Amino acid sequence: MGSSTDRNQALRLLNGLEMGGLDPSEGRVLAEDLDPVLVHVIVRFLREAYPATEPAARPVLERVVALTNAYPGIVAQAREGEADPITSWFTSEHTFAEFRHRGDVLIDLIVAKLES
């Protein structure tokens, strides 16, 4: 498992899951190299910004499930990120839903915090 805070790599994973066009094997490669906090934030953001009760969320959630089912190590990595103090800081100051359609701002915020 990686610890990269590469903004572009995180955005490729987020955008690929959110908008499609990301093969699960490519998603695995991207996720495995990222810091666990980024992996957790991306997965949780997509699950909260696209609730299952919303019909338009179905394709997004299906892509997230396909990735996490195909590569269980990503789930472990996300759990590791969930336990990080940066995640606690973020959830005490923000909600994931406030970043819907602003994933780049979310990634920038988390990367800046990880690198500080």
Beta strands, then each sheet from edge to edge (+ up, - down):
end
